[in-house]
Amino acid sequence: MPRDLTALDNVYENNLGTLVKLCNSVLPVQYPESFFQELFPKGKNAKKDTFFAQLGYYSEIAVGGVKAKLLPNKKGDVLPQGVYIEILVVLEHYRGKGIGGKLLSYVETECKKHFQHDIYVHVATDNESAINWYIKHGFVNEGNILKDYYKDTTGSPDCYVLKKHIP
Ligand SMILES: CC(C)(COP(=O)(O)OP(=O)(O)OC[C@H]1O[C@@H](n2cnc3c(N)ncnc32)[C@H](O)[C@@H]1OP(=O)(O)O)[C@@H](O)C(=O)NCCC(=O)NCCS
């Protein structure tokens, strides 16, 4: 049986730049440095949100990554409870090798560990390939469009909210 060349590992402060480069080269949306730095909060005013992040490797080269966030349902909170995938990317050349699926499985495992049952992701309305990929992986597109969700983008500013229920 061939050896599995794909693997995941944690994001550390000293390889955070790799995740930044991967995201900003794959996605049409440019995320600010602060979006990534929140994985390593510093100072007493730092937000105490819970994030899940991993890098995906092919033959020990970092080629993908995920950053997701726990959505706690605080009293009066309008956000739904669950886990929100903020970014999930794999470099084009390394797609179809199961790395995206592994990154998604990692998020699903964290979702269960935190007693959550729903995973959400926003996908630009013109990103048909990613929409189909998520649907193939058990997400449902309820068809509701969020207008002007993405600000700094070269693609569509509108997005769909896709949801996967984890029993
Ligand atoms: C979406 C994305 C992360 C998938 O990563 P990936 O590493 O190619 O995913 P995988 O290799 O795990 O996917 C494998 C499976 O999905 C299927 N698949 C791949 N692309 C697909 C598509 N566009 N539509 C439907 N199924 C697809 C493959 O046939 C395969 O199925 P199998 O397991 O039954 O053989 C990657 O395409 C990507 O980075 N896209 C651009 C970034 C993006 O738009 N992200 C979404 C917004 S956060």
PDBQT file of the ligand as one rigid body, heavy atoms in Angstrom, charges set to zero:
ROOT
HETATM    1  C1  LIG A 201     -12.034  23.493  -1.278  1.00  0.00    +0.000 C 
HETATM    2  C2  LIG A 201     -10.601  22.961  -1.096  1.00  0.00    +0.000 C 
HETATM    3  C3  LIG A 201     -10.078  23.370   0.272  1.00  0.00    +0.000 C 
HETATM    4  C4  LIG A 201     -10.600  21.421  -1.208  1.00  0.00    +0.000 C 
HETATM    5  O1  LIG A 201      -9.282  20.921  -0.909  1.00  0.00    +0.000 OA
HETATM    6  P1  LIG A 201      -8.724  19.537  -1.509  1.00  0.00    +0.000 P 
HETATM    7  O2  LIG A 201      -7.449  19.207  -0.807  1.00  0.00    +0.000 OA
HETATM    8  O3  LIG A 201      -8.699  19.583  -2.987  1.00  0.00    +0.000 OA
HETATM    9  O4  LIG A 201      -9.875  18.535  -1.048  1.00  0.00    +0.000 OA
HETATM   10  P2  LIG A 201      -9.779  16.958  -1.019  1.00  0.00    +0.000 P 
HETATM   11  O5  LIG A 201      -8.638  16.467  -1.850  1.00  0.00    +0.000 OA
HETATM   12  O6  LIG A 201      -9.830  16.500   0.400  1.00  0.00    +0.000 OA
HETATM   13  O7  LIG A 201     -11.162  16.583  -1.716  1.00  0.00    +0.000 OA
HETATM   14  C5  LIG A 201     -11.272  15.298  -2.176  1.00  0.00    +0.000 C 
HETATM   15  C6  LIG A 201     -12.680  14.941  -2.595  1.00  0.00    +0.000 C 
HETATM   16  O8  LIG A 201     -13.464  16.067  -3.011  1.00  0.00    +0.000 OA
HETATM   17  C7  LIG A 201     -13.843  15.882  -4.379  1.00  0.00    +0.000 C 
HETATM   18  N1  LIG A 201     -13.765  17.196  -4.988  1.00  0.00    +0.000 N 
HETATM   19  C8  LIG A 201     -12.684  17.919  -5.263  1.00  0.00    +0.000 A 
HETATM   20  N2  LIG A 201     -13.041  19.106  -5.815  1.00  0.00    +0.000 NA
HETATM   21  C9  LIG A 201     -14.392  19.092  -5.878  1.00  0.00    +0.000 A 
HETATM   22  C10 LIG A 201     -15.349  20.010  -6.352  1.00  0.00    +0.000 A 
HETATM   23  N3  LIG A 201     -15.016  21.182  -6.869  1.00  0.00    +0.000 N 
HETATM   24  N4  LIG A 201     -16.663  19.676  -6.268  1.00  0.00    +0.000 NA
HETATM   25  C11 LIG A 201     -17.046  18.494  -5.751  1.00  0.00    +0.000 A 
HETATM   26  N5  LIG A 201     -16.165  17.580  -5.290  1.00  0.00    +0.000 NA
HETATM   27  C12 LIG A 201     -14.861  17.874  -5.355  1.00  0.00    +0.000 A 
HETATM   28  C13 LIG A 201     -12.833  14.923  -4.961  1.00  0.00    +0.000 C 
HETATM   29  O9  LIG A 201     -13.425  14.235  -6.062  1.00  0.00    +0.000 OA
HETATM   30  C14 LIG A 201     -12.614  13.990  -3.784  1.00  0.00    +0.000 C 
HETATM   31  O10 LIG A 201     -13.671  13.077  -3.628  1.00  0.00    +0.000 OA
HETATM   32  P3  LIG A 201     -13.394  11.549  -3.114  1.00  0.00    +0.000 P 
HETATM   33  O11 LIG A 201     -12.843  11.709  -1.710  1.00  0.00    +0.000 OA
HETATM   34  O12 LIG A 201     -14.749  10.945  -3.137  1.00  0.00    +0.000 OA
HETATM   35  O13 LIG A 201     -12.402  10.992  -4.047  1.00  0.00    +0.000 OA
HETATM   36  C15 LIG A 201      -9.666  23.512  -2.219  1.00  0.00    +0.000 C 
HETATM   37  O14 LIG A 201     -10.252  23.224  -3.459  1.00  0.00    +0.000 OA
HETATM   38  C16 LIG A 201      -9.391  24.998  -2.126  1.00  0.00    +0.000 C 
HETATM   39  O15 LIG A 201      -8.465  25.424  -1.446  1.00  0.00    +0.000 OA
HETATM   40  N6  LIG A 201     -10.156  25.825  -2.842  1.00  0.00    +0.000 N 
HETATM   41  C17 LIG A 201      -9.903  27.259  -2.888  1.00  0.00    +0.000 C 
HETATM   42  C18 LIG A 201     -10.113  27.917  -1.563  1.00  0.00    +0.000 C 
HETATM   43  C19 LIG A 201     -11.545  28.065  -1.230  1.00  0.00    +0.000 C 
HETATM   44  O16 LIG A 201     -12.324  28.480  -2.069  1.00  0.00    +0.000 OA
HETATM   45  N7  LIG A 201     -11.930  27.728   0.004  1.00  0.00    +0.000 N 
HETATM   46  C20 LIG A 201     -13.290  27.814   0.430  1.00  0.00    +0.000 C 
HETATM   47  C21 LIG A 201     -13.623  29.097   1.148  1.00  0.00    +0.000 C 
HETATM   48  S1  LIG A 201     -13.021  29.057   2.828  1.00  0.00    +0.000 SA
ENDROOT
TORSDOF 0
